[in-house]
């Protein structure tokens, strides 16, 4: 893997404004082109193929990295960590799985960023439980979900709701909110701290390729849920998987009566299997979401 390790890639260290402008120059890949490049890398370890896959997704890495700009860390370093995750994703990407590199890469990008943040923030500050780490990475999203966007301490009802949603204590919510409050960067702040105001964060979010950027973002949440669902389905046995799929994952659900005839059991037994399978699936999806630092599915 030495060729891959030496793969050249733009660095944000020379100034974020210039870096963000530069990575817009790399074209996004069409599905067939991406597939052929991935095959070349997987079979021949062609560094040029890997380079093109990485550079075509630098905008995605930067976009995800900017979602973590409220943790008081240098944005250039967060983007660098995002790029490390992106390169790891390219290294391991299997084009035969049937999904796009962007879908696969976002997990590696987020994991790399989160590991960097956890290394940078004292574990004494953070706590070491998975629930506290989930709170650390999901507090802003939880606040936005219930409209608690004001600065300062949260209202008691909001604290209670967030604690319930994230499975932590109310004291932990209050403490974490106080640690993180006040560190969110304004969208009107100059990129890279440049005082001439030539480029602001909101300018970057309003990319000239808005259609492509919006496509990434629109797919992001749906793809994340699909990935969780596909991985979590392994917790079900063959019958549970089939019944749940036919009852809840099809556009036109199969009736209890038809399934009872198929499996030669009562309609009530099919309903029980369906409910139990759904509960098992939800539990497993929550576990996986917790492991990945994502908001747990409702």
C-alpha positions in Angstrom: 0.0 0.0 0.0 3.0 2.3 -0.2 1.8 4.0 -3.4 -1.5 4.7 -1.8 0.1 6.1 1.4 2.0 8.6 -0.8 -1.1 9.6 -2.7 -0.9 13.4 -3.2 -3.9 15.4 -2.0 -4.5 19.1 -1.5 -3.9 20.3 2.1 -6.1 22.9 3.9 -3.0 24.1 5.8 -2.2 26.8 3.2 -5.4 28.7 3.9 -9.0 27.5 4.0 -10.3 30.1 1.5 -7.8 29.0 -1.2 -8.3 25.3 -0.3 -12.1 25.5 -0.7 -11.8 27.2 -4.0 -9.2 24.7 -5.2 -11.2 21.6 -4.4 -14.2 22.9 -6.5 -12.0 22.4 -9.6 -12.1 18.6 -9.2 -15.0 17.1 -11.2 -17.5 14.7 -9.6 -17.5 11.3 -11.1 -20.3 9.6 -13.0 -21.3 6.2 -11.6 -19.7 4.2 -14.3 -16.5 6.2 -14.2 -16.3 5.8 -10.4 -16.9 2.0 -10.8 -14.1 1.6 -13.3 -11.7 3.7 -11.2 -12.5 1.6 -8.1 -11.9 -1.6 -10.0 -8.5 -0.3 -11.2 -7.5 0.5 -7.7 -8.8 -2.8 -6.2 -7.2 -5.0 -8.9 -4.1 -3.0 -10.0 -3.4 -0.6 -7.1 -3.3 2.2 -9.6 -2.5 5.4 -7.6 -3.9 7.6 -10.3 -7.3 5.9 -9.9 -7.2 6.3 -6.2 -6.2 10.0 -6.6 -9.1 10.7 -8.8 -11.6 9.1 -6.4 -10.2 11.0 -3.5 -10.1 14.4 -5.2 -13.6 14.0 -6.6 -14.9 13.6 -3.0 -12.9 16.4 -1.2 -15.9 18.6 -1.3 -17.9 16.0 0.5 -15.2 15.6 3.1 -15.0 19.4 3.7 -18.8 19.6 3.9 -19.0 16.9 6.6 -16.0 18.5 8.4 -17.8 21.9 8.6 -20.6 20.1 10.5 -18.1 19.7 13.4 -16.9 23.3 13.5 -18.4 24.0 16.9 -15.9 22.0 18.9 -13.3 24.7 19.3 -10.7 23.0 17.1 -8.8 24.4 14.1 -11.0 23.9 11.0 -8.0 23.1 8.9 -7.1 20.2 11.1 -10.7 18.9 11.1 -10.7 19.0 7.3 -7.3 17.2 7.3 -8.8 14.4 9.5 -11.8 14.2 7.2 -9.5 13.7 4.2 -7.7 10.9 6.1 -11.0 9.2 6.6 -11.8 9.7 2.9 -8.5 8.1 1.9 -9.2 5.2 4.2 -12.6 4.8 2.6 -11.1 4.7 -0.9 -8.6 2.2 0.2 -11.3 -0.2 1.4 -14.1 0.6 -1.1 -15.6 -2.4 -2.9 -17.4 -1.3 -6.0 -19.2 -4.6 -6.3 -21.3 -3.9 -3.2 -23.7 -1.8 -5.3 -23.5 1.6 -3.6 -21.6 4.8 -4.4 -18.3 5.8 -2.8 -19.9 8.9 -1.2 -22.3 6.7 0.7 -19.5 4.5 2.0 -17.0 7.3 2.6 -19.2 9.4 4.9 -18.8 6.7 7.6 -15.0 6.8 7.4 -14.9 10.6 7.2 -17.1 11.0 10.3 -15.2 8.3 12.2 -11.9 10.0 11.5 -13.2 13.4 12.6 -14.8 12.0 15.7 -11.7 10.2 16.7 -9.7 13.4 16.3 -12.1 15.4 18.4 -12.1 12.7 21.1 -8.3 12.7 21.1 -8.3 16.5 21.3 -10.9 16.9 24.1 -9.8 15.5 27.4 -11.5 12.3 28.3 -11.9 13.7 31.8 -14.0 16.4 30.2 -15.9 14.1 28.0 -16.4 11.1 30.2 -15.8 7.6 28.8 -19.3 6.1 28.4 -20.8 5.5 25.0 -23.9 7.5 26.1 -21.7 10.6 27.0 -19.9 10.3 23.7 -23.2 10.1 21.9 -24.4 13.2 23.8 -21.2 15.0 22.8 -21.7 14.4 19.1 -25.5 14.7 19.0 -26.4 17.5 21.3 -26.6 20.2 18.6 -28.8 18.0 16.4 -31.0 17.2 19.4 -31.4 20.9 20.2 -32.2 21.7 16.6 -34.8 18.9 16.5 -36.8 20.5 19.3 -36.2 24.1 18.3 -33.9 24.9 21.3 -31.6 27.2 19.4 -31.2 29.9 22.0 -27.8 30.5 23.5 -27.1 29.8 27.2 -28.7 27.2 29.5 -31.5 25.1 28.1 -35.0 25.3 29.5 -35.9 22.4 32.0 -38.4 20.9 29.5 -35.8 20.9 26.8 -33.2 19.3 29.1 -35.7 16.6 30.0 -36.6 15.9 26.3 -33.0 15.7 25.2 -32.0 13.5 28.1 -34.8 11.1 27.2 -34.0 11.1 23.5 -30.3 10.4 24.0 -30.5 8.1 27.0 -28.4 10.3 29.4 -29.1 12.1 32.6 -30.4 15.7 32.7 -27.3 16.7 34.6 -25.2 15.4 31.8 -27.2 17.4 29.2 -26.8 20.6 31.2 -23.1 20.0 31.7 -22.3 19.2 28.1 -24.4 22.1 26.8 -22.4 24.5 29.0 -19.1 23.0 27.8 -20.1 23.4 24.2 -22.1 26.6 24.2 -20.5 29.7 22.9 -18.1 27.8 20.7 -20.3 27.6 17.6 -18.8 29.4 14.7 -21.0 32.0 13.0 -21.8 31.3 9.4 -20.9 34.9 8.8 -17.4 34.4 10.1 -14.6 34.7 7.5 -13.2 31.3 6.3 -9.9 30.6 7.9 -10.0 33.7 10.0 -9.4 35.9 7.1 -10.4 39.4 8.1 -11.1 40.9 4.7 -14.4 39.0 4.6 -13.7 37.8 1.1 -15.3 34.5 1.8 -17.6 33.4 4.6 -18.8 30.0 5.8 -22.2 30.7 4.3 -20.6 31.4 1.0 -19.1 27.9 1.0 -22.4 26.3 1.9 -24.0 28.1 -1.0 -21.7 26.3 -3.5 -21.9 27.3 -7.2 -22.5 23.6 -7.8 -25.6 23.8 -5.5 -27.4 21.0 -7.3 -24.6 18.5 -6.7 -23.9 19.6 -3.1 -27.7 19.4 -2.4 -27.7 15.9 -3.9 -25.0 14.8 -1.5 -26.8 16.3 1.5 -30.3 15.0 0.5 -28.9 11.5 0.2 -26.8 11.6 3.3 -29.6 11.0 5.9 -31.4 8.5 3.8 -28.3 6.6 3.0 -27.3 6.5 6.6 -30.6 5.0 7.6 -30.4 2.4 4.8 -26.9 1.4 5.9 -28.0 1.0 9.5 -31.1 -1.0 8.4 -29.1 -3.3 6.2 -26.5 -4.0 8.9 -29.1 -4.4 11.6 -31.1 -7.0 9.6 -28.4 -9.5 10.5 -29.9 -9.7 14.0 -33.0 -11.4 12.6 -33.4 -15.0 11.7 -34.6 -16.0 8.2 -38.3 -16.1 9.1 -38.3 -12.9 11.1 -36.4 -11.1 8.3 -38.9 -12.3 5.6 -42.0 -11.4 7.6 -40.7 -8.0 8.6 -39.7 -7.2 5.1 -43.0 -8.2 3.6 -45.0 -6.4 6.3 -43.1 -3.2 6.8 -40.5 -2.7 4.1 -42.5 -3.2 0.9 -44.5 -0.5 -0.8 -47.6 -2.7 -0.7 -47.4 -4.8 2.6 -48.4 -8.4 2.4 -51.5 -9.2 4.6 -51.4 -11.2 7.8 -53.7 -13.6 6.2 -51.4 -14.3 3.3 -48.4 -14.7 5.5 -50.3 -17.0 7.9 -51.1 -19.3 4.9 -47.5 -19.1 3.7 -46.1 -20.2 7.1 -49.1 -22.3 8.2 -49.5 -20.5 11.5 -52.2 -18.2 12.8 -52.5 -14.5 11.9 -51.9 -13.6 15.5 -48.6 -15.6 15.4 -47.5 -13.7 12.3 -48.3 -10.4 14.1 -46.3 -11.5 17.1 -43.3 -12.4 15.0 -43.6 -9.1 13.2 -43.7 -7.0 16.4 -40.9 -8.9 18.0 -38.7 -8.7 14.8 -39.3 -4.9 14.6 -38.3 -4.5 18.3 -35.1 -6.5 17.7 -34.3 -4.5 14.7 -34.9 -1.1 16.4 -32.7 -2.2 19.3 -29.9 -3.2 17.0 -30.2 0.0 14.9 -29.9 2.0 18.1 -26.8 0.0 19.1 -25.2 0.6 15.7 -26.1 4.3 15.7 -24.5 4.6 19.2 -21.4 2.9 18.0 -21.1 5.3 15.0 -22.0 8.4 17.0 -25.2 9.0 15.0 -28.6 10.1 16.2 -30.5 6.9 17.2 -33.5 6.1 14.9 -36.9 6.9 16.5 
